[in-house]
Amino acid sequence: MGDADTPFKTGNYGIYTTPHAEYLLVIRGGKGLKKGDMRTLRSFKHYFELERVKEADLTRPEIIAIILYTGPMFQVSSATHGNTRQHSATHGNTQ
């Protein structure tokens, strides 16, 4: 099993997910959210209509990265970039 399929529990919503599942949710505009998942994910059309996105001339991959970073993947990103306390909390490590 690769890192993309390693489950983690989100601190803010208390749900279990994987990086792969998060990516699929983002590129599908939230289609496939599990029952009880209270998050709001929008279509790419929504983002491309935002004035700030137009002004910044953001691309689809850049929007994907922003959405992933501002969602549960923030925990994985923090762990990857040296926040070991966050890594321990999200992956159950106690060392």
Contact map, one row per residue, 1 for C-alpha under 8 A:
11101100000000000000000000000000000000000000000000000000000000000000000000000000000000000000000
11111100000000000000000000000000000000000000000000000000000000000000000000000000000000000000000
11111100000000000010000000000000000000000000000000000000000000000000000000000000000000000000000
01111100000000000111000000000000000000000000000000000000000000000000000000000000000000000000000
11111110000000000111100000000000000000000000000000000000000000000000000000000000000000000000000
11111111000000000110000000000000000000000000000000000000000000000000000000000000000000000000000
00001111100000011110000000000000000000000000000000000000000000000000000000000000000000000000000
00000111110000011100000000000000000000000000000000000000000000000000000000000000000000000110000
00000011111001111000000000000000000000000000000000000000000000000000000000000000000000000110000
00000001111111111000000000000000000000000000000000000000000000000000000100100000000000000100000
00000000111111100000000000000000000000000000000000000000000000000000000100000000000000000100000
00000000011111000000000000000000000000000000000000000000000000000000000100000000000000000000000
00000000011111100000000000000000000011000000000000000000000000000000000000000000000000000000000
00000000111111110000000000000000000000000000000000000000000000000000000000000000000000000000000
00000000111011111000000000000000000010000000000000000000000000000000000000000000000000000000000
00000011110001111100000000000000000000000000000000000000000000000000000000000000000000000000000
00000011110000111110110000000000000000000000000000000000000000000000000000000000000000000000000
00011111000000011111110000000000000000000000000000000000000000000000000000000000000000000000000
00111110000000001111111000000000000000000000000000000000000000000000000010010000000000000000000
00011000000000000111111100000000000000000000000000000000000000000000000000000000000000000000000
00001000000000001111111110000000000000000000000000000000000000000000000000000000000000000000000
00000000000000001111111111000000000000000000000000000000000000000001000110000000000000000000000
00000000000000000011111111100000000000000000000000000000000000000001000000000000000000000000000
00000000000000000001111111110000000000000000000000000000000000000000000000000000000000000000000
00000000000000000000111111111111100000001000000000000000000000000000000000000000000000000000000
00000000000000000000011111111100000000001000000000000000000000010011000000000000000000000000000
00000000000000000000001111111100000000000000000000000000000000010000000000000000000000000000000
00000000000000000000000111111111000000000010000000000000000000000000000000000000000000000000000
00000000000000000000000011111110000000001111000000000000000000000000000000000000000000000000000
00000000000000000000000011111111100000011110000000000000000000000000000000000000000000000000000
00000000000000000000000010011111100000000000000000000000000000000000000000000000000000000000000
00000000000000000000000010010111110000000000000000000000000000000000000000000000000000000000000
00000000000000000000000010000111111010000000000000000000000000000000000000000000000000000000000
00000000000000000000000000000001111110000000000000000000000000000000000000000000000000000000000
00000000000000000000000000000000111110000000000000000000000000000000000000000000000000000000000
00000000000000000000000000000000011111000000000000000000000000000000000000000000000000000000000
00000000000010100000000000000000111111100000000000000000000000000000000000000000000000000000000
00000000000010000000000000000000000111110000000000000000000000000000000000000000000000000000000
00000000000000000000000000000000000011111000000000000000000000000000000000000000000000000000000
00000000000000000000000000000100000001111100000000000000000000000000000000000000000000000000000
00000000000000000000000011001100000000111110000000000000000000000000000000000000000000000000000
00000000000000000000000000001100000000011111011000000000000000000000000000000000000000000000000
00000000000000000000000000011100000000001111111000000000000000000000000000000000000000000000000
00000000000000000000000000001000000000000111111100000000000100000000000000000000000000000000000
00000000000000000000000000000000000000000011111110000000000000000000000000000000000000000000000
00000000000000000000000000000000000000000111111111000000000000000000000000000000000000000000000
00000000000000000000000000000000000000000111111111001000000000100000000000000000000000000000000
00000000000000000000000000000000000000000001111111001100000000000000000000000000000000000000000
00000000000000000000000000000000000000000000111111101100000000000000000000000000000000000000000
00000000000000000000000000000000000000000000011111111100000000000000000000000000000000000000000
00000000000000000000000000000000000000000000000011111110000000000000000000000000000000000000000
00000000000000000000000000000000000000000000000001111111000000000000000000000000000000000000000
00000000000000000000000000000000000000000000001111111111110000000000000000000000000000000000000
00000000000000000000000000000000000000000000000111111111110000000000000000000000000000000000000
00000000000000000000000000000000000000000000000000111111100000000000000000000000000000000000000
00000000000000000000000000000000000000000000000000011111110000000000000000000000000000000000000
00000000000000000000000000000000000000000000000000001111111000000000000000000000000000000000000
00000000000000000000000000000000000000000000000000001101111101100000000000000000000000000000000
00000000000000000000000000000000000000000000000000000000111111100000000000000000000000000000000
00000000000000000000000000000000000000000001000000000000011111110000000000000000000000000000000
00000000000000000000000000000000000000000000000000000000001111111000000000000000000000000000000
00000000000000000000000000000000000000000000000000000000011111111100000000000000000000000000000
00000000000000000000000000000000000000000000001000000000011111111110000000000000000000000000000
00000000000000000000000001100000000000000000000000000000000111111111000000000000000000000000000
00000000000000000000000000000000000000000000000000000000000011111111100000000000000000000000000
00000000000000000000000000000000000000000000000000000000000001111111110000000000000000000000000
00000000000000000000000001000000000000000000000000000000000000111111111000000000000000000000000
00000000000000000000011001000000000000000000000000000000000000011111111111000000000000000000000
00000000000000000000000000000000000000000000000000000000000000001111111111001000000000000000000
00000000000000000000000000000000000000000000000000000000000000000111111111000000000000000000000
00000000000000000000000000000000000000000000000000000000000000000011111111000000000000000000000
00000000011100000000010000000000000000000000000000000000000000000001111111110000000000000000000
00000000000000000010010000000000000000000000000000000000000000000001111111111000000000000000000
00000000000000000000000000000000000000000000000000000000000000000001111111111100000000000000000
00000000010000000000000000000000000000000000000000000000000000000000000111111110000001100100000
00000000000000000010000000000000000000000000000000000000000000000000000111111111000000100100000
00000000000000000000000000000000000000000000000000000000000000000000100011111111100000000000000
00000000000000000000000000000000000000000000000000000000000000000000000001111111111001100000000
00000000000000000000000000000000000000000000000000000000000000000000000000111111111111100000000
00000000000000000000000000000000000000000000000000000000000000000000000000011111111000100000000
00000000000000000000000000000000000000000000000000000000000000000000000000001111111000000000000
00000000000000000000000000000000000000000000000000000000000000000000000000000111111100000000000
00000000000000000000000000000000000000000000000000000000000000000000000000000111111111100000000
00000000000000000000000000000000000000000000000000000000000000000000000000000010011111110000000
00000000000000000000000000000000000000000000000000000000000000000000000000000010001111111000000
00000000000000000000000000000000000000000000000000000000000000000000000000100110001111111100000
00000000000000000000000000000000000000000000000000000000000000000000000000110111001111111111100
00000000000000000000000000000000000000000000000000000000000000000000000000000000000111111111111
00000000000000000000000000000000000000000000000000000000000000000000000000000000000011111111100
00000001111000000000000000000000000000000000000000000000000000000000000000110000000001111111000
00000001100000000000000000000000000000000000000000000000000000000000000000000000000000111111100
00000000000000000000000000000000000000000000000000000000000000000000000000000000000000111111110
00000000000000000000000000000000000000000000000000000000000000000000000000000000000000111011111
00000000000000000000000000000000000000000000000000000000000000000000000000000000000000010001111
00000000000000000000000000000000000000000000000000000000000000000000000000000000000000010000111
